[in-house]
Amino acid sequence: SDDIEDVSLFDADDDLSRRSKKSKIRHPVASFFHLFFRVSAIVVYLLCELLTSSFIACMVTIILLLSCDFWAVKNVTGRLMVGLRWWNQVDDDGRSHWVFEARKVSAQGSKTSSEAESRIFWLGLITCPMIWVIFAFSALFSFKVKWLAVVVMGVVLQGANLYGYIRCKVGSRKNLTSMATNYLGKQFLRQTVATEDQTAS
């Protein structure tokens, strides 16, 4: 079994946190590439049959874009835009450790990431895997078996980043389960109260 370790981002830059402006995009290049690779892969997938008849050229292009996106989001844009980073390391005993980092909040309580960057990051991170899941069902039900491998790559690579950053955001697996339990409990309570109000009136 893998050990989970939550640590603070060791190389967080405190100077940037002092001049925090919530609406400004501080890392425009990172924000651009956060969306560029993943949106390009989707556009190439949608327009591939119109642009060329070579399935291999399309497949290689899409997988290269997805791989560049996976690397950029995992190693660069997550750290710069929202102060989160995750990776797996193997110790000397051969045991695998998943490490999830979050940037420390400064003494003044301000973070280096802006609200605009955070919105861009999470919108791109959540929306694109959902689109690849839709493509997977579409390829499955339309019997486009050759495209299914490409779409599964999109789901796996972008889903892995989504899972990693959700773990960074909410903490350990125990926190994730308790968060889900609390959410379901609140929904159940809300449903019960609404039903009682309807029967009372």
N, C-alpha and C positions, 0 to 999 in steps of 0.2 A: 504493500500500500504506500501511497505517496504521502510525504509529510507536507503540510501546508504551513507557510511562514509568512506573517504579515510584518513588513518592516517599513521604516520611513525612507523616503528618497534621500540618499546620502549626499547627492550633489545638487540639492535644491539651492537656487540662487536667491538670497534674501534681499539683495539690492532691488531686484525687480518688484518684489512684493510691496516695497515702500511707495512706489509710484504707480499703484494700481488704479486703472480707470476701467470701470465695469463695461462700458459700451464699446471701447476701442478694441480693434483686432491688433494684437501686438505681434503676431506671427503670420503675416499674410501669405508668405511662401508655404509654410506648413499647412495653413488652412486650405490653400489652393490644391496642394498635392494630396491632402487628406481626401478631398472629393474627386480629384482628377482621375486617379487610377481606377477607382471603383466605378465611377460614372462612365468612364471610357470603356471599361469591360462590358458594361450593360449595353451601351450604344453599339459596340462592335458586335455583340451577340444578336441584337435586334436587326442590324443592317447588314449582317454578314452575307446572307444569300443574295442581297442586292449588289454588294460591292464586288464579290468574286465567287467563282464556282468551286474554288479549292477549299474543301473542308479542313485539310491539314493546316493551311495558312491561317484560317480563322481560329482553329483550336489553339495553335501555338501562340497567336497574338493574344487571345483571351487569357490563356494560362499565364503568359508573361505579365500581362497587366494585373491579374489577380495576385501573382507572386510579389510584384513590386508594391502593390497595395498592402499586402499582408506585412511585408518588411517595414514599409514606411509607417504604417499605423502602429505596429507593435513597438518599434524602436525609436521613432522620432515624434510623430504628431501627438501621440498619447501623452508623452512626457511634456512636450512644449505647450499643448493646448489645454490640458486638464490636470497635469501634474500626476499622472498615473503611469505605471509601467509594470509589466509582468514577464516572467520567463521561468524556464525549468533548468535546474542545475543538478548534476550528479556528483555526489561526494566521493571520497576515497573508498568507501565501502560498497559503492555501486548503488546506493539508494538514491532515488529520485526525489528532489525537493522542488515544489512549485513555490515561487516567490512572487508576492504581490506587493508592489510599492505604492505609496501615496505620499505626495509632497507634504512636508511639514507646514502647518499654518504658522505665520510669523507671530511675534508677540502682540502686534496690533490687531491680529485676527484677520488680516487680509491675505488673499491668495494671489499668486502671480497670474493665474488664468482669468480672463475676462468672461463675462456672461455671454457675449456674442460668440467667442471662440468655443465656449462650452456647448452652446446650442448647436453650432455647426458640427462639432465633433460628435455629439450624441445623436443628432439627426441623421448624419451620414452613417454612423455605426449601426444604428437600429434599422433604418429604412432599407438599405441595400441588401442585407441578408434576407429580409422579408421578400424582396423582389426576386432574389435567386430561388427561394422556396417556391414562389409562384411559377417561375420558369421550370422548376423541377416537376411540379404537377402537370404543367402544360406539356412538357416533353414526354412524360410518362403516359398521359392519356391520349396524346396524338401519335404515339408509337414512334417517336423520333429517338430511337435507341442510341444512335451515334452521338447525339447532342447531350444525352443523359450524363455521360461521364464528365463533360465540360461543366454542366450545371451543378453536378455534385461537387466538383472542385470549388466552384463559387460558394456553395453553401458551407462546405467544410472550412475553407480558408477564412471567409468573412465571419462565419459562426464562431470559429475559435477565438478570433479577436474580440467579438462581442462578449463571449463567455468570460474571457480573461479580464476584460475591463469591468464587467459587472462584478466579478469577484474582487477586483481592486477597490471598487466603489463601496460595496457593502461589507467587505471583510471576509471572515472565514466562513466555512460551510455551515457552521452552527448558526451564525448570524443570518445566512441566506435562508435556512430552514425556518428559523424563528420569525423572520420577516414575512415569509410566505404564510406561515401559520397565523400571524397577527392580521395579515390582509384578509385571509379567508374568514377569520373570526369576526372582523369588522363588517365584511360583506354579509355574513349570516345574521349578525345583529341588526344591520340596517334593513335587511329583508324581513326579519321578524317584526320589527317596529312598524314598517310600512304595512304589513299584513294586519297587524293589530289595529292600526289607525283606520284601515278600510273597513274592518268588521265593526269597529266602534261607531263609525258614521253610517 
